[in-house]
Amino acid sequence: MTDQIRAVLQESRVEQVEIDRYAEEVSALIGTEKVSNNHIDILSTCRDYWPVSSIWMLEGAVPALPQLVVWPQTTEEVSQILALAHERRIPVIPYGEGSGALGGVVPLKGGIMIDMKRMNRIRELDHENLLVTVECGLNGALYEEQLNRSGYTGGHFPQSLRCSTVGGWLACRAAGQFSTRYGKIEDMVVAAEAVLADGTVFRERSVPRTATGPRVDHLFIGSEGVLGVITTATLRIWPLPEKRHLASYTFEKLEDGLEAIRMFMRAGARPAVVRLYDAQETGNHFPELGDKRCALILLIEGAAAIVNGEKDVIEECVSARNAEDTGPEHVKHWLETRFNISAASRLLQKGAVLDTIEVTTNWHNAYSTYSAMQEALKDVEGTMLASGHWSHVYPEGAALYITVVGFPGDDKIVYYKNIWQSAMTACLAEGAAISHHHGIGLHRGQWMAEEHGKGLDVLGRIKNALDPHGIMNPGKLGLGEVRKWQK
Ligand SMILES: Cc1cc2nc3c(=O)[nH]c(=O)nc-3n(C[C@H](O)[C@H](O)[C@H](O)COP(=O)(O)OP(=O)(O)OC[C@H]3O[C@@H](n4cnc5c(N)ncnc54)[C@H](O)[C@@H]3O)c2cc1C
């Protein structure tokens, strides 16, 4: 069946006889029930949430197809899978839940998908040191639920919480909706265990803030499967908060909202949720607020005394920018609907191309980057909407999240490439970074050289040293040319 499916970006395939021989040998090592070449398994791991995959899927095509799927249950099994693939020069792609937004799991050269879902246990909950050691295939919502049952939170709530894994978070430098208080995933991870392409396993210890040379485990944060497989991680956890305070405000201008946020961050307030919407998104998400002003929603949580103090600091900063207090109800509405993405599927079926583009800026270029990207996107023929909000903030700047919807008619892929080219050009011209949390995957690799300069060569040298045969997730992170997906 998969032979008849068009694999648009497939660059090459390993000889079937090689795959069969590998399947036989790896089955003998890890068990036949953990190895499959069934069509359904091949199809269900061949793609992620990259909008281009969805466009092709509606036309009955896929970006590329793997040749084998394996489900290791232990680190030792991951090591055996990789050592054999390294010896045979067979590509290997780590697979979490396929919620990546940029084609990060697309098996351009075929090979083996390592589906991590059976590595799903919490290995240790350390109450005294507030740490959890978890296997990387654990689903995000199940991770949080298990922590909650013991009185803790992991503090990490990406919109994809229910369809992503802990390993995927680490591999993509993910950000959750509560990141202003709890941090991004790179702030939460204390230590990790990973397996290199040749099967070598290494693990660093979870002792805080070591000065024992560069942390090689931290090199794997953001590595998107190109350096090896992250098998377990030790992460920070927090006691469930004693108090939660919800507040919302509107501002006449976006610049006022940005300045109020900058000032309360400067004063040391760290609300868990800080989201500032432009007027268009305010109208879409909170229709009762209209579409003329810009909404800011805030959620502050923690020990009661700290929450009360933060609330006072924030109220002073927003008043200084003439904010209108619009109460807690809008935040309650947001909390109830924050994981709902059904509108995107409906638009896709109606022929729209829809994507979200997240970048990160300092304060001095936060507004100008928003304006430049929005203008650039509106200039692309077919664009119906280009709106934005800031969803993660720091003392030094903020992440900007742009939503773009277009109805380009038949040539959806050309339109898709055009909007990205326009958005990335505008972003780089403003001095912003090309991604805050979705990562690079396949598609965004084209702008990695502009983003990093010589730094990309350094990353390439590290990759070559750790994976000399280039078997780990070929063509991703801008390392290596992707012939069939050019600018
Ligand atoms: C609707 C929607 C909302 C989203 N919201 C957010 C959000 O709020 N915040 C956010 O940060 N992201 C968000 N994302 C993006 C995506 O969910 C994240 O990138 C997520 O971290 C990917 O996790 P995953 O387990 O699904 O990984 P996958 O998509 O399976 O893999 C992503 C990449 O990581 C690699 N990888 C996966 N597991 C491992 C491992 N154990 N070791 C080494 N490499 C590995 C893969 O090879 C691939 O390159 C969203 C995506 C969608 C579709």
The ligand as a Gaussian input file, in Angstrom:
#p B3LYP/6-31G(d) Opt

LIG

0 1
 C       -1.286000      22.748000      17.943000
 C        0.148000      22.847000      18.335000
 C        0.500000      23.668000      19.377000
 C        1.839000      23.772000      19.762000
 N        2.139000      24.552000      20.823000
 C        3.417000      24.621000      21.255000
 C        3.731000      25.404000      22.390000
 O        2.877000      26.029000      23.037000
 N        5.028000      25.440000      22.771000
 C        5.999000      24.739000      22.109000
 O        7.146000      24.800000      22.517000
 N        5.718000      24.025000      21.016000
 C        4.463000      23.924000      20.575000
 N        4.158000      23.177000      19.473000
 C        5.239000      22.490000      18.748000
 C        5.484000      21.034000      19.240000
 O        4.415000      20.542000      19.961000
 C        6.701000      20.975000      20.087000
 O        7.815000      21.220000      19.259000
 C        6.943000      19.670000      20.846000
 O        7.998000      19.913000      21.739000
 C        7.273000      18.464000      19.983000
 O        7.122000      17.292000      20.775000
 P        6.865000      15.856000      20.136000
 O        7.062000      14.869000      21.243000
 O        5.572000      15.790000      19.438000
 O        8.071000      15.761000      19.126000
 P        8.110000      15.304000      17.574000
 O        7.263000      16.197000      16.757000
 O        7.841000      13.844000      17.509000
 O        9.627000      15.580000      17.277000
 C       10.125000      16.888000      17.183000
 C       11.635000      16.851000      16.958000
 O       12.278000      16.348000      18.111000
 C       13.010000      15.151000      17.828000
 N       12.815000      14.269000      18.987000
 C       11.648000      13.848000      19.529000
 N       11.885000      13.094000      20.610000
 C       13.235000      13.025000      20.762000
 C       14.112000      12.395000      21.699000
 N       13.638000      11.675000      22.719000
 N       15.436000      12.548000      21.524000
 C       15.950000      13.278000      20.512000
 N       15.169000      13.901000      19.592000
 C       13.833000      13.778000      19.729000
 C       12.427000      14.636000      16.531000
 O       13.360000      13.873000      15.806000
 C       12.057000      15.928000      15.823000
 O       13.191000      16.471000      15.215000
 C        2.838000      23.056000      19.057000
 C        2.476000      22.228000      18.004000
 C        1.151000      22.113000      17.652000
 C        0.785000      21.201000      16.525000

